Amino acid sequence: MIRLRADPACESSQLPDVRRERLTGNLARRKFSTSGYIWDDELKGFALRHTASGGKTWVVQYRHRRDTRRVTVGSFPAMKAAEARREARRILADASLDGLPTPPRKRSPDAGMSFAEYVPIFWTHYAAHWKPSTQRTNRAYIRNHFIPAFGERIIGSLIRPDIVAWRDAMTRKEGAFNRAIPILSVMLGYAETLGYRPRGSNPCKGISRYKRRVKERFLSAREYQRLATVLHAQSATMPIETAAIWLLVYLGARKGEILGLRWEWIGEAYIDLPDSKTGPKRLYLNRQAAIILSGLTRQSSGRVLGDAFRPRRLDNAWVEIRSVAGIPDVRLHDLRHSFASVAIGHGISLSKLGGLLGHALPETTVRYAHLADDTIGEAASRISGSMARVLGLVS
C-alpha cells in the first residue's frame, strides 16, 4: 500500500547523507547490519530503505509545496526493482505537475494508466492474499504473458475482443492460457475496485478455456501388488522414503501435505492440516496409515519425516522404486488418482470422494465421473442379470 508522510524538516534538495548507487535487485538482496537509505544515482528521490532486522522497502521522496513527502511504494522482494522504478517515475511525474492547470477528466485520475504501470500497484495491494508458491507462479505469468501482450495498453481500454485475440495467439500454449486466464481476471477485477476500470467490465468473464485431455493414470491391482513388493523390499534401506509413499497410497494426500506433516496435527481418527492447497483440510486416518506412522520415530522438530528430509529425496527414491516395480510412467500424484479410482470402485459417491480428497470445488471431483459411470454400469448389468434369472429368461 502506498503511504504518504510529510516531513517539513527534510528539504527535498537535501537528501539524507548516505551513499548513492543504482538500485537493482542484486543490491536489494544484500544484507545490511544497520538501518538507513540507499538513494538511486539515476532517478533523484528514489531510494531503498533498509532496516537492521532485514526489512526493505522502496520509497520515493519529493517536494510538495512547502513540505517534503516520502512515499512507500512497496516492499522487497514482493516488488522487484524494475517495478518499483516504474512506479517511482509515475509518482515523481505526477508530483512535478502539481499546481499546473490540467483539463477536466471524465474518468478517475489514473484512467490513463497502462497495464505495465498497473502491475506494481496491483502486486503491492493484492499479492499478500496468495501463498509464496502462488506468488512465484503468478509473477511468472505476469512477466512472461501479460506484460508482452498488454503492457502498453491502457488498463481501462481492454475489452473482450482483446482477450479473445490473446487466447487465439496461445494455441500452442493451451495449458499456460488455461492457468493464466484466472489470474488476469483477478487483476482486471481488482482494477475495477480501484477505479481504473468501470464496474462490471471485466473482459475475462465468459472466456472459454481450451479443452484439454487430462492425463490420468490409475494403478491396476497387479501394479499395486508389484509396488507393495518393492516398498517392502526397500523399507530397510529407505525407511523414510517408503513410509512417505505408503502414506500417499493410503491417504490419497498431495505430496506437499505429506512432506510438511507434523505430529501435533495427527489425532486418533483425523489428521487436521492447518493449511493446504485449498486451505485447512482434514485427512481421515485409516488403520493402515496409522500403522505406518507408528513405525516412525518422533523427532524434536515435530515434523513426521524429519527436518533433514527434502522433496528431492522423495522424488529420487520414487524414480528408483517405480522402475523396479515396472511402472516407470507413474508419477507420485498418480497415487492420489489411484486412491480415487479404488474409492469409486468400492461405491464411494463423488460427493464423499471430494471430501476425502479435500477438493474445494465439486467440479474438481467431476473428473472422476467416468469411473463412477463404469461402476454404475456394472451394477446395472448385475441387477438386470438377476432379474432375468428370476423371470426365467435365462438359465
C-alpha positions as CSV (number, residue, x, y, z in Angstrom):
1,M,0.0,0.0,0.0
2,I,1.3,3.5,-0.9
3,R,1.7,5.7,2.2
4,L,2.5,9.4,2.3
5,R,4.4,11.1,5.1
6,A,5.0,14.8,5.3
7,D,8.4,15.8,6.7
8,P,8.8,19.6,6.9
9,A,12.3,19.3,8.5
10,C,13.7,17.5,5.4
11,E,14.3,19.6,2.4
12,S,13.9,17.9,-1.0
13,S,17.2,19.3,-2.1
14,Q,19.0,17.8,0.9
15,L,18.6,14.0,0.8
16,P,20.0,12.0,3.7
17,D,23.8,11.8,3.7
18,V,24.2,8.2,2.6
19,R,25.8,6.5,-0.4
20,R,24.2,6.7,-3.8
21,E,24.1,3.7,-6.1
22,R,21.9,2.4,-8.9
23,L,19.1,0.4,-7.2
24,T,18.9,-3.1,-8.6
25,G,17.6,-6.4,-7.4
26,N,21.2,-7.6,-6.6
27,L,21.7,-4.6,-4.4
28,A,18.4,-5.1,-2.6
29,R,19.3,-8.7,-1.9
30,R,22.3,-7.7,0.2
31,K,22.3,-8.0,4.0
32,F,22.6,-4.7,5.9
33,S,23.7,-4.6,9.5
34,T,22.3,-1.1,10.1
35,S,19.2,0.9,9.2
36,G,19.2,3.6,6.5
37,Y,18.6,4.6,2.9
38,I,20.4,4.0,-0.3
39,W,19.4,6.6,-2.9
40,D,19.4,5.9,-6.6
41,D,22.2,7.6,-8.5
42,E,20.0,8.0,-11.7
43,L,16.4,8.7,-10.5
44,K,16.5,11.5,-8.0
45,G,14.2,10.9,-5.0
46,F,14.1,7.1,-5.5
47,A,15.5,5.1,-2.6
48,L,15.7,1.7,-0.9
49,R,15.0,1.9,2.8
50,H,16.6,-1.0,4.8
51,T,16.5,-1.9,8.5
52,A,18.9,-3.8,10.7
53,S,16.2,-6.5,11.1
54,G,16.2,-7.2,7.4
55,G,13.2,-5.3,6.2
56,K,13.5,-3.5,2.9
57,T,11.1,-1.1,1.2
58,W,11.2,1.1,-1.9
59,V,10.5,4.8,-1.2
60,V,10.1,8.0,-3.2
61,Q,10.8,11.5,-1.8
62,Y,9.6,14.7,-3.5
63,R,8.7,18.3,-2.7
64,H,5.1,19.1,-2.2
65,R,4.5,22.8,-1.8
66,R,6.4,23.6,1.5
67,D,6.7,20.1,2.7
68,T,8.8,17.1,1.7
69,R,6.9,13.9,1.3
70,R,8.1,10.3,1.2
71,V,6.0,7.6,-0.4
72,T,6.4,4.0,0.4
73,V,6.0,2.3,-3.0
74,G,6.3,-1.3,-2.0
75,S,8.4,-3.9,-0.1
76,F,11.2,-6.1,-1.4
77,P,11.1,-8.9,-2.6
78,A,7.4,-8.7,-3.2
79,M,8.1,-5.8,-5.6
80,K,11.1,-6.0,-7.9
81,A,13.5,-3.2,-8.6
82,A,12.2,-2.6,-12.1
83,E,8.6,-2.4,-10.9
84,A,9.4,0.0,-8.1
85,R,11.4,2.2,-10.5
86,R,8.4,2.4,-12.9
87,E,6.1,3.3,-10.1
88,A,8.6,5.9,-8.7
89,R,8.8,7.6,-12.1
90,R,5.0,7.8,-12.2
91,I,4.8,9.3,-8.7
92,L,7.5,11.8,-9.4
93,A,5.9,12.8,-12.8
94,D,2.6,13.4,-11.0
95,A,4.3,15.4,-8.3
96,S,6.0,17.6,-10.9
97,L,2.6,18.6,-12.4
98,D,1.1,19.6,-9.0
99,G,-0.4,23.0,-9.2
100,L,-0.4,23.2,-13.0
101,P,-3.7,23.6,-14.8
102,T,-5.0,20.4,-16.3
103,P,-8.1,19.7,-18.5
104,P,-11.0,18.2,-16.7
105,R,-11.2,14.4,-16.8
106,K,-14.3,12.4,-17.2
107,R,-12.6,9.3,-15.6
108,S,-10.6,8.8,-12.5
109,P,-7.1,10.5,-12.4
110,D,-5.4,7.1,-13.2
111,A,-7.8,6.2,-16.1
112,G,-4.9,6.6,-18.5
113,M,-2.6,4.1,-16.7
114,S,-1.0,1.4,-18.8
115,F,-1.2,-2.3,-17.8
116,A,2.5,-2.3,-17.1
117,E,2.1,0.7,-14.7
118,Y,-0.8,-1.0,-13.0
119,V,1.1,-4.3,-12.3
120,P,3.2,-3.0,-9.3
121,I,0.2,-1.3,-7.8
122,F,-1.8,-4.5,-8.1
123,W,1.1,-6.6,-6.7
124,T,1.6,-4.3,-3.7
125,H,-2.1,-4.4,-2.8
126,Y,-3.0,-8.0,-3.7
127,A,-0.1,-10.3,-3.6
128,A,-0.3,-10.9,0.1
129,H,-3.6,-12.8,-0.5
130,W,-1.5,-15.5,-2.2
131,K,0.8,-18.1,-0.7
132,P,4.5,-17.7,-1.5
133,S,4.5,-20.5,-4.1
134,T,1.4,-19.0,-5.8
135,Q,3.1,-15.6,-5.8
136,R,6.1,-17.1,-7.7
137,T,3.9,-18.8,-10.2
138,N,1.7,-15.8,-10.8
139,R,4.6,-13.4,-11.1
140,A,6.0,-15.6,-13.9
141,Y,2.6,-15.4,-15.8
142,I,2.5,-11.7,-15.4
143,R,6.1,-11.3,-16.6
144,N,6.0,-13.8,-19.4
145,H,2.5,-13.5,-20.8
146,F,0.6,-10.4,-19.6
147,I,3.2,-7.8,-19.9
148,P,4.2,-8.8,-23.5
149,A,0.5,-9.0,-24.6
150,F,-1.0,-6.0,-22.7
151,G,1.9,-4.0,-21.2
152,E,1.4,-0.8,-23.3
153,R,-2.4,-1.0,-23.4
154,I,-4.4,1.4,-21.1
155,I,-5.8,-0.7,-18.3
156,G,-9.3,0.7,-18.8
157,S,-9.3,0.1,-22.6
158,L,-9.0,-3.7,-22.5
159,I,-12.2,-5.3,-23.9
160,R,-13.4,-8.8,-24.7
161,P,-12.0,-9.0,-28.3
162,D,-8.5,-8.2,-26.9
163,I,-8.7,-11.2,-24.6
164,V,-10.1,-13.4,-27.3
165,A,-7.3,-12.4,-29.7
166,W,-4.8,-13.2,-26.9
167,R,-6.4,-16.6,-26.4
168,D,-6.2,-17.4,-30.1
169,A,-2.5,-16.4,-30.0
170,M,-1.9,-19.0,-27.3
171,T,-3.0,-22.0,-29.3
172,R,0.4,-23.7,-28.8
173,K,0.3,-22.9,-25.1
174,E,-3.1,-24.1,-24.2
175,G,-2.2,-25.2,-20.7
176,A,-0.5,-21.9,-20.0
177,F,-3.6,-20.0,-21.1
178,N,-5.9,-22.1,-19.0
179,R,-3.8,-21.4,-15.9
180,A,-3.2,-17.7,-16.7
181,I,-6.7,-16.5,-17.5
182,P,-8.0,-16.7,-13.9
183,I,-5.0,-14.6,-12.8
184,L,-5.7,-12.0,-15.4
185,S,-9.4,-12.0,-14.4
186,V,-8.4,-11.2,-10.8
187,M,-6.1,-8.4,-11.9
188,L,-8.8,-6.7,-14.1
189,G,-11.4,-7.3,-11.5
190,Y,-9.3,-5.6,-8.9
191,A,-8.7,-2.7,-11.3
192,E,-12.4,-2.1,-11.1
193,T,-12.2,-2.0,-7.3
194,L,-9.5,0.7,-7.5
195,G,-11.5,2.7,-10.0
196,Y,-9.2,2.1,-13.0
197,R,-11.9,0.3,-14.9
198,P,-15.7,0.7,-15.0
199,R,-17.6,-1.6,-12.7
200,G,-18.7,-4.9,-14.2
201,S,-16.4,-4.5,-17.2
202,N,-14.1,-7.5,-16.7
203,P,-13.4,-8.8,-20.2
204,C,-12.2,-12.2,-18.9
205,K,-15.7,-13.3,-17.8
206,G,-17.1,-15.9,-20.0
207,I,-13.9,-16.5,-21.9
208,S,-13.8,-20.3,-22.6
209,R,-10.7,-22.3,-21.8
210,Y,-9.0,-24.8,-24.1
211,K,-10.4,-28.2,-23.7
212,R,-7.5,-30.5,-23.0
213,R,-7.4,-34.2,-22.3
214,V,-6.2,-34.6,-18.7
215,K,-3.6,-37.3,-18.4
216,E,-4.9,-39.8,-15.9
217,R,-3.0,-42.8,-14.7
218,F,-4.6,-45.4,-12.4
219,L,-2.7,-48.3,-10.9
220,S,-4.2,-51.7,-11.5
221,A,-4.5,-54.4,-8.8
222,R,-1.5,-56.2,-10.3
223,E,0.6,-52.9,-10.3
224,Y,-0.4,-52.2,-6.7
225,Q,0.9,-55.7,-5.8
226,R,4.3,-55.1,-7.6
227,L,4.6,-51.7,-5.9
228,A,3.9,-53.2,-2.5
229,T,6.6,-55.9,-3.1
230,V,9.2,-53.3,-3.9
231,L,8.2,-51.0,-1.0
232,H,8.6,-53.9,1.5
233,A,12.0,-54.8,0.0
234,Q,13.3,-51.2,0.1
235,S,11.9,-50.4,3.6
236,A,15.2,-51.3,5.3
237,T,17.4,-49.1,3.1
238,M,14.9,-46.3,2.6
239,P,12.6,-46.3,5.6
240,I,11.5,-42.6,5.5
241,E,11.0,-42.6,1.7
242,T,8.9,-45.8,1.7
243,A,6.9,-44.6,4.7
244,A,6.1,-41.4,2.8
245,I,5.0,-43.4,-0.3
246,W,2.8,-45.7,1.8
247,L,1.1,-42.6,3.3
248,L,0.4,-41.3,-0.2
249,V,-1.1,-44.6,-1.1
250,Y,-3.3,-44.9,1.9
251,L,-4.4,-41.3,2.4
252,G,-4.8,-40.0,-1.1
253,A,-3.0,-36.9,0.0
254,R,-0.9,-34.5,-2.0
255,K,2.9,-34.8,-1.8
256,G,3.3,-31.5,-0.2
257,E,0.8,-32.4,2.5
258,I,2.8,-35.5,3.5
259,L,6.2,-33.7,3.3
260,G,5.0,-31.0,5.6
261,L,3.1,-33.2,8.0
262,R,3.7,-32.6,11.8
263,W,2.9,-34.8,14.7
264,E,0.7,-32.3,16.5
265,W,-1.7,-32.3,13.6
266,I,-2.4,-36.1,14.0
267,G,-5.3,-37.2,16.1
268,E,-6.8,-40.6,16.8
269,A,-9.2,-40.5,13.8
270,Y,-8.1,-37.5,11.7
271,I,-5.1,-35.5,10.5
272,D,-6.1,-31.8,10.6
273,L,-3.9,-29.8,8.3
274,P,-4.0,-26.1,9.2
275,D,-3.2,-25.3,5.6
276,S,-3.1,-27.0,2.2
277,K,-3.6,-26.1,-1.5
278,T,-7.3,-25.5,-0.8
279,G,-6.9,-24.1,2.8
280,P,-7.5,-26.0,6.1
281,K,-8.1,-29.7,5.4
282,R,-8.9,-32.9,7.2
283,L,-7.4,-36.3,6.2
284,Y,-9.2,-39.3,7.5
285,L,-6.7,-41.5,9.3
286,N,-7.2,-45.2,8.5
287,R,-5.7,-48.2,10.2
288,Q,-3.1,-48.8,7.6
289,A,-1.8,-45.3,7.6
290,A,-1.8,-45.3,11.4
291,I,0.5,-48.4,11.4
292,I,2.9,-46.6,9.1
293,L,3.0,-43.6,11.3
294,S,3.5,-45.7,14.4
295,G,6.7,-47.1,12.9
296,L,8.3,-43.7,12.5
297,T,10.5,-42.1,15.3
298,R,9.2,-38.9,16.7
299,Q,11.8,-36.1,16.4
300,S,12.0,-32.9,18.5
301,S,11.4,-30.8,15.4
302,G,7.8,-32.1,15.2
303,R,8.0,-32.9,11.5
304,V,6.9,-36.5,10.8
305,L,9.5,-37.1,8.1
306,G,12.2,-35.1,10.0
307,D,13.9,-31.8,9.2
308,A,16.5,-33.3,7.0
309,F,14.0,-34.8,4.6
310,R,13.7,-32.8,1.4
311,P,11.3,-33.2,-1.6
312,R,14.1,-34.1,-4.0
313,R,15.0,-37.1,-1.8
314,L,11.5,-38.5,-2.2
315,D,11.4,-37.8,-5.9
316,N,14.7,-39.6,-6.4
317,A,13.6,-42.6,-4.4
318,W,10.3,-42.8,-6.3
319,V,12.2,-42.9,-9.7
320,E,14.1,-45.9,-8.4
321,I,11.1,-47.6,-6.8
322,R,8.7,-47.2,-9.8
323,S,11.4,-48.5,-12.2
324,V,11.9,-51.7,-10.2
325,A,8.1,-52.1,-9.8
326,G,7.7,-51.9,-13.6
327,I,5.6,-48.7,-13.6
328,P,8.0,-46.1,-14.9
329,D,5.3,-43.8,-16.2
330,V,3.5,-43.4,-12.8
331,R,4.0,-40.1,-11.0
332,L,3.7,-39.7,-7.3
333,H,0.5,-37.7,-7.9
334,D,-1.0,-40.6,-9.8
335,L,-1.2,-42.4,-6.4
336,R,-3.8,-39.8,-5.5
337,H,-5.7,-40.5,-8.7
338,S,-5.5,-44.3,-8.0
339,F,-6.8,-43.7,-4.5
340,A,-9.9,-42.0,-6.1
341,S,-10.2,-44.9,-8.6
342,V,-10.3,-47.5,-5.8
343,A,-12.8,-45.4,-3.8
344,I,-15.2,-45.2,-6.7
345,G,-14.7,-48.9,-7.4
346,H,-16.0,-49.6,-3.8
347,G,-19.1,-47.5,-4.3
348,I,-18.0,-44.2,-2.8
349,S,-20.0,-41.3,-4.2
350,L,-18.4,-38.4,-5.9
351,S,-19.5,-36.0,-3.1
352,K,-17.9,-38.2,-0.5
353,L,-14.8,-38.6,-2.6
354,G,-14.5,-34.9,-2.8
355,G,-14.4,-34.8,1.0
356,L,-11.8,-37.5,1.2
357,L,-9.5,-35.7,-1.3
358,G,-10.1,-32.3,0.1
359,H,-11.4,-30.7,-3.1
360,A,-12.6,-27.1,-2.6
361,L,-14.9,-27.2,-5.7
362,P,-17.3,-30.0,-6.8
363,E,-16.2,-29.6,-10.4
364,T,-12.7,-30.8,-9.5
365,T,-14.1,-34.2,-8.4
366,V,-16.2,-34.5,-11.6
367,R,-13.1,-35.5,-13.5
368,Y,-13.6,-39.0,-11.9
369,A,-17.2,-39.2,-13.0
370,H,-16.5,-41.6,-15.8
371,L,-15.1,-44.1,-13.3
372,A,-18.4,-43.8,-11.4
373,D,-20.3,-44.4,-14.6
374,D,-18.4,-47.6,-15.2
375,T,-19.2,-48.8,-11.7
376,I,-22.9,-47.9,-12.0
377,G,-22.9,-49.7,-15.4
378,E,-21.5,-52.9,-13.9
379,A,-24.1,-52.7,-11.1
380,A,-26.9,-52.3,-13.6
381,S,-25.7,-55.3,-15.5
382,R,-25.6,-57.4,-12.3
383,I,-29.1,-56.3,-11.4
384,S,-30.6,-56.9,-14.8
385,G,-29.0,-60.4,-14.9
386,S,-30.5,-61.3,-11.5
387,M,-33.9,-60.1,-12.7
388,A,-33.6,-62.1,-15.9
389,R,-32.9,-65.3,-13.8
390,V,-35.9,-64.6,-11.6
391,L,-38.1,-64.1,-14.6
392,G,-36.8,-67.4,-16.0
393,L,-35.4,-65.7,-19.1
394,V,-32.0,-67.2,-18.6
395,S,-30.9,-70.5,-17.1
